[in-house]
């Protein structure tokens, strides 16, 4: 078991050896015996989460989280070419029951690269070739629950 759980520190490994599952979130560690229950209150303010620079796929990108919930962008709400979106950091959480009752979506300000009018694959970079837009993020667990699910991304340029 120790070889499979090398991401745990020694204190957490001791809990595992004693049959207790350590639940871990950044800044939080609990061990809950099976005969007890605990209530956890999370800060539900939307925020950016980044990965290590060594993670090449997500370098220069961030995910949106609200409490422990990871959000994603879908083409159903945000149109095609999600890779053209750059989040700028202003968030608004709101309830929207169009997917599931009580679901909280996040509206965020962003910039979107303008669509090219030519068919060329490469061109000289044009700084400032963006326009402001508003994007909608939904809880990751809810993606692909609509007819229009062409594209989805968790990691968005910032």
SVG drawing of the C-alpha trace seen along z (x, -y; Angstrom):
<svg xmlns="http://www.w3.org/2000/svg" viewBox="-35 -45 44 47">
<polyline fill="none" stroke="black" stroke-width="0.4" points="0.0,0.0 2.9,-2.4 4.2,-2.2 0.7,-3.0 0.3,-6.1 3.6,-7.9 1.7,-11.2 0.7,-11.0 3.0,-12.2 4.1,-10.0 1.3,-11.2 -1.3,-10.3 0.3,-6.9 0.0,-6.1 -3.8,-6.9 -4.1,-4.6 -2.3,-1.8 -4.8,-2.2 -7.7,-1.9 -8.6,-5.6 -9.0,-7.4 -7.4,-10.8 -9.5,-13.2 -7.3,-15.9 -8.0,-19.3 -5.5,-22.1 -5.1,-23.5 -7.4,-20.9 -6.8,-17.4 -9.4,-15.3 -9.5,-11.8 -13.1,-10.7 -13.7,-7.4 -16.6,-5.4 -18.8,-6.0 -18.6,-9.8 -19.6,-12.5 -18.3,-16.0 -19.6,-19.1 -17.2,-21.0 -17.8,-24.6 -15.9,-25.6 -15.2,-29.1 -17.5,-29.1 -15.9,-32.2 -15.0,-31.3 -11.2,-31.3 -8.5,-30.3 -6.4,-27.3 -3.2,-26.7 -1.0,-23.7 2.8,-23.4 4.7,-24.8 6.2,-21.4 2.7,-20.3 3.1,-21.3 -0.5,-20.8 -1.8,-23.2 1.0,-25.8 -0.4,-29.3 -3.9,-28.1 -6.1,-27.9 -9.1,-26.0 -12.1,-27.6 -13.1,-26.2 -15.8,-27.2 -15.1,-25.4 -14.2,-21.9 -16.1,-22.0 -14.2,-22.1 -15.9,-23.9 -15.6,-23.6 -16.5,-25.5 -18.7,-23.8 -19.4,-24.8 -23.2,-24.7 -22.7,-27.9 -19.6,-29.5 -19.6,-28.6 -16.9,-26.9 -13.1,-27.1 -12.9,-27.2 -9.1,-27.5 -9.6,-31.0 -10.9,-32.1 -8.7,-33.9 -10.2,-34.4 -9.7,-37.9 -10.7,-37.2 -14.1,-38.7 -16.6,-36.0 -20.2,-35.9 -21.8,-32.7 -25.5,-32.3 -28.1,-29.5 -29.3,-28.0 -31.6,-25.0 -31.5,-24.4 -29.2,-21.4 -30.1,-20.3 -32.1,-21.9 -29.9,-24.1 -26.9,-24.0 -24.6,-26.9 -23.0,-28.2 -20.3,-30.8 -20.3,-33.8 -16.8,-35.2 -15.4,-38.0 -13.0,-36.9 -11.4,-37.9 -11.8,-35.8 -9.3,-35.8 -11.1,-37.0 -11.8,-34.3 -9.5,-34.4 -11.2,-35.3 -8.6,-33.4 -7.9,-29.7 -4.2,-30.0 -2.9,-27.7 -0.2,-30.1 0.3,-33.9 2.3,-36.7 1.1,-37.2 -1.3,-40.1 -1.3,-41.3 -4.6,-42.7 -6.6,-40.7 -9.2,-39.9 -12.7,-41.1 -14.3,-41.1 -16.9,-38.4 -18.7,-36.7 -18.3,-33.0 -20.4,-30.5 -18.8,-27.7 -20.7,-24.7 -19.7,-22.1 -17.5,-19.6 -19.7,-16.7 -22.6,-18.2 -20.8,-18.4 -22.2,-16.5 -25.7,-16.6 -27.1,-18.6 -27.5,-17.9 -24.8,-20.5 -21.6,-19.0 -19.1,-19.5 -16.3,-20.8 -15.4,-21.0 -12.4,-22.3 -11.4,-22.6 -8.1,-24.4 -8.5,-27.9 -5.8,-30.5 -5.3,-33.3"/>
</svg>
